[in-house]
Amino acid sequence: MTWDAAKSKFTRFKPFDDPLYRDLLELVFTHIREYFIVIDRDFIYEIGVLYLSIAAQAMIASLKNRFQEE
């Protein structure tokens, strides 16, 4: 299965609110399809960058909510 085929199957269920989660899934999906168990420095870096982006957005949303409450 290609990424486009997999993406079309899971996007109809709308599992993610944030497109970064879809990007993270795409990265893992394509890496597993191409290399299966090879985890190299570039893969860890790409996963880390996406994870930090997701975490930063969550923290910003939390701060925004906290400031709106005050």
WOCOR-V560586 format. One line per field, one symbol per residue. ss: DSSP state (a for helix, b for strand, c for the rest). phi: phi as a letter, one per 20 degrees, with the letter a starting at -180 (. if undefined). burial: I if it has 24 or more other ideal C-beta (glycine too) atoms within 12 Angstrom, else O. A space follows every 50 residues. Layout:
BEGIN
ss->???
phi->???
burial->???
END
This chain:
BEGIN
ss->ccaaaaaaaaacccccccaaaaaaaaaaaaaaaaacccccaaaaaaaaaa aaaaaaaaaaaaaaaaaaac
phi->.efffffffeffelfcedffffffffffgffffedldeddffffffffff fffffffffffffffffffe
burial->OOOOOOOOOOOOOOOOOOOOOOOIIIIIOOOOOOOOOOOOOOOOOOOOOI OOOIOOOOOOOOOOOOOOOO
END
